[in-house]
Amino acid sequence: LELASNPCASRSSAAAFPYCSPVFIMALVNVINMSVLDNPTPFGNPFQFEITFECLQELEVDLEWKVVYVGSAEDATRDQTLDEILVGPVPVGVNKFVLQADAPDPGRIANNDILGVTVVLVTCSYKEREFIRIGYYVNNEYSEPIDPEAGPPNPLDLTKVVRTILADKPRVTRFPIPWDGVEEEGPPPQEEGDVAMEEANGFASSAADADDGEDSEMVAEGEDKGDLLPNE
């Protein structure tokens, strides 16, 4: 089960993916692996991702990592940026670190959107230009039986909500950006937009075919934020 194979065809695609293009410049940073830690876990626990990436040459500035939780499939204003951190200086070679972000604020999520399927996104930018976006489906379930006629309790007891990330099927979308020493050609500079999500029904979704962006799967498994760890 995968996220939409064409992210540019999803909600508010023009704003969410303004820099989709078939023209690509070789990336100086490549994400090799991402493992989801502490999964499944209670809804209120932090998100934790162990990220392994390769840096091909010395970078002029730090990398900016961001975790975004999609609070509603229909309303982009419900999206929450859970954390933004700078990682660096980044040594040349393979690096590993744990990215930890607080759980979303349930007060900013409609009660009927807390349970069910949504998406969490991990993005990385260089010089304020996003070059990779990694998305996972998230399923929030109530740990006690729910009367199908009465529906979930209102308000929900969040201590009984369990969050499960579909960790084995991340969807990776890469965006071309001008790296150090490369002059930009082609599409205009990227402008920050909202987060796109295909309306989910269970763990399935569909999207129209298009040639925008490079969309692919990434191999995936499975406390100091932003600190690089020695690669083993």
Residue pairs with C-beta under 8 A, 6 or more apart in sequence:
1 137
1 166
1 169
1 203
1 204
2 169
2 171
2 217
3 119
3 135
3 136
3 137
3 169
3 170
3 171
3 198
3 205
4 10
4 171
4 198
4 205
4 206
4 207
5 171
5 207
5 209
5 215
6 207
6 208
6 209
6 210
6 212
6 213
6 215
7 13
7 16
7 17
7 20
7 133
7 135
7 171
7 173
7 196
7 207
7 213
7 215
8 16
8 17
8 20
8 196
8 210
8 212
8 213
9 198
9 207
9 208
9 210
10 16
10 196
10 197
10 198
10 207
11 73
11 74
11 76
11 194
11 196
11 197
11 198
11 199
12 76
12 193
12 194
12 196
13 196
14 193
15 191
15 193
15 194
16 193
16 194
16 195
16 196
17 173
17 175
17 193
17 196
17 212
17 213
18 190
18 191
18 193
19 129
19 130
19 175
19 176
19 177
19 187
19 189
19 190
20 175
20 212
20 213
21 175
21 176
21 186
21 187
21 212
21 213
22 211
22 212
23 176
23 185
23 186
23 187
24 174
24 176
24 214
25 176
25 177
25 178
25 179
25 182
26 179
27 56
27 131
27 132
27 174
27 177
27 179
28 55
28 56
28 57
28 59
28 126
28 179
28 180
29 53
29 54
29 55
29 56
29 59
29 63
29 90
29 124
29 126
29 131
29 132
30 53
30 54
30 56
31 51
31 52
31 53
31 124
31 132
31 134
31 172
31 218
32 52
32 53
32 54
32 94
32 219
33 51
33 52
33 218
33 219
33 220
33 221
34 49
34 50
34 51
34 52
34 122
34 134
34 170
34 218
34 220
35 49
35 50
35 167
35 220
35 221
35 222
36 48
36 49
36 136
36 165
36 167
36 220
36 222
37 48
37 49
37 50
37 98
37 222
38 45
38 46
38 48
39 163
39 164
39 165
39 167
39 222
40 162
40 163
40 164
40 165
41 162
41 163
42 159
42 161
42 162
42 163
43 103
43 106
43 114
43 140
43 158
43 161
43 162
43 163
44 103
44 158
44 159
45 103
45 163
46 100
46 101
46 102
46 103
47 67
47 82
47 100
47 101
47 102
47 103
47 120
48 98
48 99
48 100
49 67
49 98
49 99
49 100
49 122
50 96
50 97
50 98
50 99
51 65
51 96
51 97
51 98
51 99
51 122
52 94
52 95
52 96
52 231
53 94
53 95
53 96
54 93
54 94
54 95
55 90
55 91
55 92
55 93
55 95
56 92
57 92
57 180
58 92
59 88
59 89
59 90
59 126
59 180
60 127
60 180
61 88
61 126
61 127
62 86
62 87
62 88
62 89
62 90
63 86
63 87
63 88
63 90
63 124
63 125
63 126
64 84
64 85
64 86
64 87
64 124
64 125
64 126
64 128
65 83
65 84
65 85
65 86
65 87
65 99
65 122
65 123
65 124
65 226
66 81
66 83
66 84
66 121
66 122
66 123
66 124
66 125
67 81
67 82
67 83
67 99
67 101
67 120
67 121
67 122
68 79
68 80
68 81
68 82
68 120
68 121
68 123
68 195
69 79
69 80
69 82
69 104
69 118
69 119
69 120
69 121
69 138
70 78
70 79
70 118
70 119
70 120
70 121
70 195
70 197
71 78
71 79
71 80
71 104
71 108
71 109
71 110
71 113
71 118
72 78
72 79
72 109
72 110
72 113
72 118
73 118
73 197
73 198
73 199
73 200
74 199
76 194
76 195
78 108
78 109
78 110
78 113
79 194
79 195
80 104
80 105
80 108
82 101
82 102
82 103
82 104
83 99
83 100
83 101
83 102
83 225
85 99
85 225
85 226
86 226
87 97
87 226
87 228
90 228
91 228
93 231
94 231
95 228
95 229
95 231
96 228
96 229
96 230
96 231
96 232
97 226
97 227
97 228
97 229
98 223
98 224
98 225
98 229
99 122
99 225
99 226
100 223
100 225
103 163
106 114
106 156
106 158
111 152
111 154
111 155
111 156
114 140
114 156
114 158
114 161
115 140
115 141
115 142
115 152
115 156
115 161
116 139
116 140
116 200
117 137
117 138
117 139
117 140
117 200
117 201
117 202
117 203
118 137
118 138
118 140
118 197
118 200
119 135
119 136
119 137
119 138
119 195
119 197
119 200
120 135
120 136
120 138
120 165
121 133
121 134
121 135
121 136
121 195
122 133
122 134
122 135
123 130
123 132
123 133
123 134
124 130
124 131
124 132
125 131
126 177
126 179
127 177
129 175
129 177
129 178
129 189
129 190
130 175
130 177
130 190
131 174
131 175
131 176
131 177
132 172
132 173
132 174
132 175
133 172
133 173
133 174
133 175
134 170
134 171
134 172
134 173
134 218
135 170
135 171
135 172
135 173
136 165
136 166
136 167
136 169
136 170
136 171
137 165
137 166
137 169
137 200
137 203
138 163
138 164
138 165
138 166
139 163
139 164
139 165
139 166
139 203
140 161
140 162
140 163
140 164
141 161
141 162
141 164
142 152
142 156
142 160
142 161
142 162
143 160
143 161
143 162
144 160
146 152
146 153
166 203
167 220
167 221
167 222
168 220
168 222
169 217
169 220
170 217
170 218
170 220
171 215
171 217
172 215
172 216
172 217
172 218
173 213
173 214
173 215
173 216
174 213
174 214
174 216
175 190
175 213
175 214
176 186
176 187
177 184
177 190
178 184
198 205
198 206
198 207
199 205
